[in-house]
Amino acid sequence: MSKSVLTAFRVVAAVEAFTWVGLLVGMFFKRVVVFDEIGVQIFGPLHGAAFVAYCVIALLAWVKLGWSLTTAFWALVAAVPPLGTVVFERWASRTGRIAPTRERVPATA
Protein backbone atom coordinates (compact mmCIF):
# COMPACT_ATOMS: atom_id res chain seq x y z
CA MET A 1 0.00 0.00 0.00
CA SER A 2 2.79 2.45 0.83
CA LYS A 3 4.31 2.11 -2.63
CA SER A 4 0.98 3.01 -4.26
CA VAL A 5 0.63 6.04 -1.94
CA LEU A 6 4.13 7.16 -2.90
CA THR A 7 3.34 6.74 -6.61
CA ALA A 8 0.07 8.64 -6.21
CA PHE A 9 1.89 11.42 -4.34
CA ARG A 10 4.43 11.79 -7.15
CA VAL A 11 1.76 11.83 -9.86
CA VAL A 12 -0.46 14.32 -8.05
CA ALA A 13 2.56 16.56 -7.33
CA ALA A 14 3.31 16.69 -11.07
CA VAL A 15 -0.34 17.34 -11.97
CA GLU A 16 -0.57 20.13 -9.40
CA ALA A 17 2.53 21.77 -10.85
CA PHE A 18 1.25 21.40 -14.42
CA THR A 19 -2.09 23.01 -13.56
CA TRP A 20 -0.25 25.84 -11.74
CA VAL A 21 1.68 26.58 -14.93
CA GLY A 22 -1.52 26.40 -16.98
CA LEU A 23 -3.22 28.85 -14.63
CA LEU A 24 -0.27 31.25 -14.80
CA VAL A 25 -0.28 31.13 -18.60
CA GLY A 26 -4.05 31.65 -18.58
CA MET A 27 -3.66 34.70 -16.32
CA PHE A 28 -0.94 36.10 -18.60
CA PHE A 29 -3.17 35.75 -21.65
CA LYS A 30 -6.12 37.22 -19.74
CA ARG A 31 -4.21 40.32 -18.61
CA VAL A 32 -1.67 40.90 -21.38
CA VAL A 33 -2.38 39.17 -24.68
CA VAL A 34 -6.02 38.64 -25.58
CA PHE A 35 -7.97 39.85 -22.52
CA ASP A 36 -9.99 36.63 -22.59
CA GLU A 37 -10.68 34.55 -19.51
CA ILE A 38 -10.85 31.12 -21.19
CA GLY A 39 -7.45 29.96 -19.87
CA VAL A 40 -8.35 30.95 -16.31
CA GLN A 41 -11.79 29.40 -16.64
CA ILE A 42 -10.24 26.09 -17.70
CA PHE A 43 -7.17 25.91 -15.48
CA GLY A 44 -8.65 27.61 -12.39
CA PRO A 45 -10.96 24.73 -11.45
CA LEU A 46 -8.40 22.13 -12.58
CA HIS A 47 -5.75 23.68 -10.38
CA GLY A 48 -8.16 23.98 -7.46
CA ALA A 49 -8.98 20.27 -7.68
CA ALA A 50 -5.30 19.35 -8.08
CA PHE A 51 -4.37 21.52 -5.07
CA VAL A 52 -6.95 19.82 -2.85
CA ALA A 53 -5.96 16.37 -4.13
CA TYR A 54 -2.30 17.12 -3.43
CA CYS A 55 -3.02 18.26 0.13
CA VAL A 56 -5.12 15.15 0.81
CA ILE A 57 -2.53 12.76 -0.66
CA ALA A 58 0.27 14.57 1.22
CA LEU A 59 -1.58 14.02 4.51
CA LEU A 60 -2.23 10.40 3.56
CA ALA A 61 1.44 9.96 2.67
CA TRP A 62 2.43 11.46 6.03
CA VAL A 63 0.50 8.71 7.79
CA LYS A 64 1.14 5.76 5.45
CA LEU A 65 4.79 6.47 4.66
CA GLY A 66 5.79 7.46 8.19
CA TRP A 67 6.98 10.97 7.34
CA SER A 68 8.14 13.24 10.11
CA LEU A 69 5.95 16.21 11.01
CA THR A 70 8.56 18.51 9.43
CA THR A 71 8.46 16.65 6.10
CA ALA A 72 4.65 16.75 6.09
CA PHE A 73 4.72 20.47 6.86
CA TRP A 74 7.07 21.21 3.95
CA ALA A 75 5.01 19.00 1.65
CA LEU A 76 1.94 21.14 2.38
CA VAL A 77 3.86 24.43 2.14
CA ALA A 78 5.19 23.31 -1.25
CA ALA A 79 1.67 23.45 -2.70
CA VAL A 80 1.60 27.25 -2.44
CA PRO A 81 4.36 28.49 -4.81
CA PRO A 82 4.26 27.54 -8.48
CA LEU A 83 6.12 24.26 -9.15
CA GLY A 84 6.80 23.89 -5.42
CA THR A 85 5.34 20.39 -5.35
CA VAL A 86 7.81 19.13 -7.93
CA VAL A 87 10.71 20.84 -6.16
CA PHE A 88 9.63 19.29 -2.85
CA GLU A 89 9.19 15.82 -4.37
CA ARG A 90 12.65 15.93 -5.98
CA TRP A 91 14.32 17.23 -2.81
CA ALA A 92 12.56 14.75 -0.54
CA SER A 93 13.35 11.83 -2.86
CA ARG A 94 17.00 12.84 -3.14
CA THR A 95 17.40 13.17 0.62
CA GLY A 96 15.51 9.95 1.39
CA ARG A 97 12.65 11.66 3.18
CA ILE A 98 9.86 10.12 1.12
CA ALA A 99 10.82 6.51 0.78
CA PRO A 100 8.17 3.95 1.63
CA THR A 101 8.61 2.34 5.01
CA ARG A 102 9.87 -1.19 4.88
CA GLU A 103 7.39 -3.95 5.49
CA ARG A 104 8.11 -5.86 8.64
CA VAL A 105 9.09 -9.43 7.92
CA PRO A 106 7.91 -11.90 10.54
CA ALA A 107 10.76 -13.57 12.37
CA THR A 108 11.09 -17.29 11.88
CA ALA A 109 11.44 -19.34 15.02
C-alpha positions in Angstrom: 0.0 0.0 0.0 2.8 2.5 0.8 4.3 2.1 -2.6 1.0 3.0 -4.3 0.6 6.0 -1.9 4.1 7.2 -2.9 3.3 6.7 -6.6 0.1 8.6 -6.2 1.9 11.4 -4.3 4.4 11.8 -7.1 1.8 11.8 -9.9 -0.5 14.3 -8.1 2.6 16.6 -7.3 3.3 16.7 -11.1 -0.3 17.3 -12.0 -0.6 20.1 -9.4 2.5 21.8 -10.8 1.2 21.4 -14.4 -2.1 23.0 -13.6 -0.3 25.8 -11.7 1.7 26.6 -14.9 -1.5 26.4 -17.0 -3.2 28.8 -14.6 -0.3 31.2 -14.8 -0.3 31.1 -18.6 -4.0 31.7 -18.6 -3.7 34.7 -16.3 -0.9 36.1 -18.6 -3.2 35.8 -21.7 -6.1 37.2 -19.7 -4.2 40.3 -18.6 -1.7 40.9 -21.4 -2.4 39.2 -24.7 -6.0 38.6 -25.6 -8.0 39.8 -22.5 -10.0 36.6 -22.6 -10.7 34.5 -19.5 -10.8 31.1 -21.2 -7.4 30.0 -19.9 -8.3 31.0 -16.3 -11.8 29.4 -16.6 -10.2 26.1 -17.7 -7.2 25.9 -15.5 -8.6 27.6 -12.4 -11.0 24.7 -11.4 -8.4 22.1 -12.6 -5.7 23.7 -10.4 -8.2 24.0 -7.5 -9.0 20.3 -7.7 -5.3 19.4 -8.1 -4.4 21.5 -5.1 -7.0 19.8 -2.8 -6.0 16.4 -4.1 -2.3 17.1 -3.4 -3.0 18.3 0.1 -5.1 15.1 0.8 -2.5 12.8 -0.7 0.3 14.6 1.2 -1.6 14.0 4.5 -2.2 10.4 3.6 1.4 10.0 2.7 2.4 11.5 6.0 0.5 8.7 7.8 1.1 5.8 5.4 4.8 6.5 4.7 5.8 7.5 8.2 7.0 11.0 7.3 8.1 13.2 10.1 6.0 16.2 11.0 8.6 18.5 9.4 8.5 16.6 6.1 4.6 16.7 6.1 4.7 20.5 6.9 7.1 21.2 3.9 5.0 19.0 1.6 1.9 21.1 2.4 3.9 24.4 2.1 5.2 23.3 -1.3 1.7 23.5 -2.7 1.6 27.3 -2.4 4.4 28.5 -4.8 4.3 27.5 -8.5 6.1 24.3 -9.1 6.8 23.9 -5.4 5.3 20.4 -5.3 7.8 19.1 -7.9 10.7 20.8 -6.2 9.6 19.3 -2.9 9.2 15.8 -4.4 12.6 15.9 -6.0 14.3 17.2 -2.8 12.6 14.8 -0.5 13.3 11.8 -2.9 17.0 12.8 -3.1 17.4 13.2 0.6 15.5 9.9 1.4 12.6 11.7 3.2 9.9 10.1 1.1 10.8 6.5 0.8 8.2 3.9 1.6 8.6 2.3 5.0 9.9 -1.2 4.9 7.4 -4.0 5.5 8.1 -5.9 8.6 9.1 -9.4 7.9 7.9 -11.9 10.5 10.8 -13.6 12.4 11.1 -17.3 11.9 11.4 -19.3 15.0 
